[in-house]
Amino acid sequence: MAGSLWHRFPTLLIARRNLTRTRLRSLLAMLGIVIGVLAIASLGVFGSTLQTSVTGSLGDIGNQLVVSPSGQNNVTYLTDQDVRDITRVAGDASVIPVRQGVATLDVHGTSQRVTVYGMERPAGAYNASEGRIPDPLRSGALVGATLADNQNLQAGDSIAVDGKTYRVRAVLESQQAFSPINPDGAVILPLRDVEGTGYSSVVVTADTGPAANETAIAIRAALNEREKRVTIFEFGNIVQQIRSVFNAVNLFLIGIGSISLVVAGVSILNVMLMSAIERREEIGVLRAVGYQRTDVLRIMLAEALLLGVIGGGIGAVLSVAGGLVINQFIVGDWSAVFTVGNLFYILVALAFGVVTSVLSGLYPAYKSANERPVDALRK
Amino acid sequence: MGASEADEGAADGDATAGGGSWTGPVLEARDVVKRYETGGETIEALKGVSLAAHPGEFIAVMGPSGSGKSTLLNLLGLLDEPTEGAVYLDGEDTSTLTERARTTARKQTIGFVFQNFYLIPTLSALENVEIPRLLDHDPDREDRAAELLERVGLGERLTHKPGELSGGQKQRVAIARALINDPRVLLADEPTGNLDQETGASVLEDFAAICREGVAVIAVTHDEMVTEHTDRTVTLIDGLVRSDEPSAGRRRADGHDPGPRGPGDGR
C-alpha cells in the first residue's frame, strides 16, 4: 500500500531513494530541522503555558470593575446618587457599594487593627468556604480567609469589632485575584455598622470581560461627563496588559528558536550542495536520457521537502510531548497543552521548518537543474 | 473528444517518424564546427564534420584523443550545440529546438551508453534500467526493464546492485537502460574502454544485434577491435574526417553484407 503510494509520486520516490543513499548525512540535516522546529514550538508552548498559569488566576476577575472617587473636584466619596447612576447603566451586572474603614478587632482576648468593609449585599461578589452569606447582610460579620486562618476563626464564633460583638456568619473563600478590595485579611460588616459618609468604592461584577468593559465605558459616560467624579479600576485591562507582555515574551522566545531554524536551513543548504556536487554526473545522465530541467529541479526540491516534512513532523511530535511535560509541571494538568494557541505555535513551527528546508534546497536544485549535461559528463 | 484524439495521433506520427515518408538518415551532422573558449584561447574541436547514420547502421568513430570524436558524439546526442553547421534528426534541423524540446527529442530518439556506465550504485540493476522512464506513469515499465535485462543476458541479476556486477555486466545494464525508451539511435562512448577483450567483444555483439532491429549505433572509440563489428568506420583527426569507409574487418554475425553506403542513398 505504502509502496504503491510512493510509486504514484515517482519524484518523491526518487527523492527518498536519494536521501537514503547518504543516510547519516540526511539524518543530521533532518536533525537540524527537528531541533529548530522543536525550539520554536516548545518555546511557544512554554510561553503560552506560563501565560495560562499566570492569567488563569486573573481570568476570573476580568469581569470585575472597582469604581472609586476620583479625588478631584472635592469628590472623596461616592454618594447614593452615584450608586443609582452606576446601577442604572450597569444593566445586569451586580453593583455592590462598599464603605471601607479601619477598626479594632478583638478575638479570644487578643486585639488587632483590621480593615473593615461595609457592604449590603456581599453575596453578589464573594463565596463562603464555611457557613452561609446572608443576602442582604443585616447582622453578623463575614471573615476573610487569611484572617480566619490566623485567628483560628470559624462560622459561629463571636468577635468584637470596635467593642461591638458580632457573630461570624461565614468565612470567605480565599481570593486568588489581585484587587484594591481584598477581603482576605478583612472583616465584612453590614453597611450601616461601618462609620463614614457615602461609599469609598463600588464593585461592579459583570457576566463577562467584554461586558465589564462596556459597563466601564457606560459608567464613565454617565458620571464623568461634566467633571471627573470617578476612576475605574478595570481588571480586564490588567489581564490584557499581562497578556500582551507575555505575547512579547513569547515572540522573543520564538525569535530565539528561529535562529536555530536558520542554522538548520544552512545545514540543509550545505547537504544539498554536497549531494548536488557528488551527483553531478548522475544528474548529467538523467538529463541526457530525457529528464527535463524541471524534473531535476522537482526531484531536488522534493528531497528538501522530505527533509523538512519528516524533520518538522518529528520536531512537532517531540514538542507536543515536551508540552505535556511542561503543562504537567506548571499548570498541573497535562491536557492543558491541547489549546488552539499551542496548536498554532506547533503548526507555525512546522510550517517554518518546511519552508526553511525548501528555501535552502532552492539554490542547489536550481544549480543542478541548469547545468548543461555535456559539462556534467565531461571527464 | 474522440476526434481530437485522432488528430493528436496523426500529429504524433508526423513528429516522431519525421513522417513515415522520411527515408534518409535518422541522425545527421552537416558541416558541424565546434569552438570552445578556454582561458582566452579558442580551441576548434571540430572543423567541419559531416556524418549520417541510417537506421540499422553500426558506425565506429575512431581517432586519437583530442581528435574531436567525443565532441561529435555530444553534438549528435543533442547534448551540445554546434558553433556552425547543424544536426538533423529525421531530416529536421535541431538547432531551432528549445532546451525542453531537445530534451524530449533525446528521450524519444537517442539512447546513451557511457564509458563509465554511470549506474546509480544504490539501485538494483532493474531499477537502474527503469530510471529513464521513472517519471512516466507506465505500468509496464518494470516488465520491460526485466525483459531488456534478460535480453542482454542478465535475467538472473535483476536485483543485484552495480557493485555486485562485473564490468561487462555493468555495461550491459547500461545498454538495457539505453534501450528502455526504444531509441532509434544508440550512442556509445568508448563502450569497450573499461572491458577486457572477450567481454568487449560480446558487448559489441549485443550492439550488432540491436542494429539488426533497425537501430543506428554510433560508437566512439579508439579500440581497433570495435571496427570488426561495425559497418562503417569514420576516422577523425584534428577535427576533420580523415576517412569514411566500410569497416575493414567487418564480419557481421548474420553474415549479411550491407554494402557501402553514404548519406542520402535512402535505405
Contacts between the chains, C-beta under 8 A, distances in Angstrom:
chain1	res1	chain2	res2	distance
A	10	B	134	5.0
A	10	B	135	5.2
A	10	B	137	7.8
A	11	B	135	6.8
A	13	B	134	7.4
A	14	B	134	6.3
A	14	B	135	7.9
A	17	B	122	6.9
A	17	B	123	6.9
A	20	B	122	7.5
A	21	B	121	8.0
A	21	B	122	4.7
A	281	B	116	7.7
A	281	B	118	5.8
A	282	B	118	6.5
A	282	B	120	6.1
A	284	B	118	7.8
A	285	B	112	7.5
A	285	B	114	7.1
A	285	B	118	4.5
A	286	B	131	7.2
A	287	B	103	7.0
A	288	B	77	6.9
A	288	B	79	6.0
A	288	B	106	6.5
A	288	B	112	5.1
A	289	B	106	7.1
A	289	B	107	6.7
A	289	B	111	7.7
A	289	B	112	6.4
A	289	B	131	7.0
A	289	B	132	4.0
A	289	B	177	7.3
A	289	B	178	7.8
A	289	B	181	7.1
A	290	B	103	5.9
A	290	B	104	6.9
A	290	B	106	5.2
A	290	B	107	2.4
A	290	B	108	7.5
A	290	B	132	5.9
A	290	B	181	6.6
A	291	B	103	7.3
A	291	B	132	7.9
A	291	B	135	7.0
A	292	B	100	5.9
A	292	B	103	5.1
A	292	B	104	7.7
A	293	B	99	6.8
A	293	B	100	7.6
A	293	B	103	7.6
A	295	B	135	5.8
A	372	B	79	7.5
A	372	B	80	7.3
A	373	B	79	5.1
A	374	B	74	4.9
A	374	B	79	4.4
A	374	B	80	4.3
A	377	B	79	7.4
A	377	B	114	7.1
A	377	B	118	7.8
A	379	B	115	7.9
A	379	B	116	7.7
